[in-house]
Structure formats: C-alpha cells, structure tokens
Amino acid sequence: MMSMDDKKWSTIIKPKNKLWDIDFIELWRYRDLYTLFVKRDIVTQYKQTVLGPLWFFIQPLLTTLMYMVVFGGIAGISTDGLPQPLFYLSGILCWQYFSECLNKTSTTFTANQAIFGKVYFPRLVVPLATVTSNLIRLGIQLLLLIIVYVYYLSFTDFSFSVNWTLCLFPILIVLLAFLALGFGILISSMTTKYRDMTVLFTFIIQLWMYATPIIYPLSTIKNPNIYMLMTLNPVTGIVEAFKYSVLGVGEFSWTLLGYSIGFMTILMVVGIVVFNRVQRSFMDTV
C-alpha cells in the first residue's frame, strides 16, 4: 500500500486570486520559458530573410532618410540646430521601441491563443518577453546612433554638450518599456472580446507619433493650448529628456518626467488588474 508521501498529487487547490495578483515567485520559476520567448521573438522576426539582422539598421536608417527629405527638406521643420540625421534618428529609435512593444503586447491573447489554450503558465511572461526582445533590438540600433554621433564629432565642426542627464538614460528606457507594456496588456484585454478594436488602436498608434516630438522639437509649439495637449502625452517628456540627455538639445523637465512616471504607475496597476480579470475566461471569447 502506497504511503501518503509516495502519492503524486495532480490537482492543487488554491484560494481565488485577487484582481491585483502578481506571483513573482511563479514568474521566476518560468524564467526558462521567458528566455525561450525572447529568443523566439528575435530569431523568427527576420528568419528566412535575405538581409537578416541587417534590418535592425536598415529600418531606422531608411526612415531617417525619408524624414530628412519630407520633414527636413520639403516641410523645412526645425531640428533645434541639430544635424537632421541625429535629430530624427534619436526620435525614431525611441518611438520604434515604444510602438513595437505596444503593437506586439496588444495582441498577447489573440496571437497566443493556441498556446494559452493548451498549457498553463503565467500569461505575463509573453508581454514581458516581448518588451525584453525589443530592448535587445534597441540596444543594437543604438550602435547606429553612436556611429552617426562619432562621425559628426570627428569630421565636422559641430559640437555637443553632453550633460549629467545622460545618467538617466536607463530610466528613460524603462519608462518607455513599462508605458508600452501597460498600454499593451490593457489593449490586449479589450480586444479579446471586441476584435474591431484592434484596427482602431492600430490607427491610433499611427497618429500618436505625430502627437509626440519625434519629427519636430517641442520648442516649436508656440500655441499654449496645443503645447498643453502635447505635454499631456506621457511619451513627450521621455522623448524630450532622451534627446536632451544624448544630444544636449531639447526640453528637460522634472515635471514632465514626474507626470510620465505617475501615468505609467497608474496605467500598470489598471492594466494588470484588467489583464488578470480577462485571463481567467478569455478562452471563452477569444
């Protein structure tokens, strides 16, 4: 006769989860799966392509060239005295990281329904892996910014005023990551039931870029009402601080950064509450 110690329990009964419930120990236990998802996102993105990882550099480079022609050449939009390649490239890297994280995390449930329906694991592993894989991509693309930066320092008379805010660079990237994560899991939770919301949010993200100082400096906004609306965008303060820390030009404001941090905190709380509620029954509606 088997003793109690020899029995293999297949069912574990736990109390009902609360809306705000993040089991960090469980997330840590699934760190191997998290690593696999990160590798999957990086490898499969350019698998079976001719240029492969070179697309990491080609995308921002071609976008920068297009902005130089359209916004810098035709429209004649100011770049605060900075060389156009540096101004546009710095903004493009920030926005591409934010938008890529947001687009991919916003389809967490719909894009992974086949996996979620077969095996259990903490659902937050997927959006966290997406944010991390895009962070690796951003790190690679920053090499392009450094190359352009070194070129202007070495072969032109242009000089840059590097300042102490460069120390805030990791914090700014983390803020972008968690803003995208918060928006992404919130949108993903909403689109499990209403599929047409995906199209709406894709359109909103495209317009969002023009409400962020990517192709123009915030200093060019002279209308106080429009300026106020621009500063209500939580990404604005981060992008401006990024340009100020890297290039020494822009509007660095603790008020705007504090607003972005507060907005991100509230957004993450709301996003996780909604995410936890939806993940309990999303397979019935997805």
Salt bridges, closest charged atoms under 4 A:
ASP41 OD1 - ARG40 NH2 3.19
GLU100 OE1 - LYS104 NZ 3.78
GLU100 OE1 - ARG137 NH1 3.67
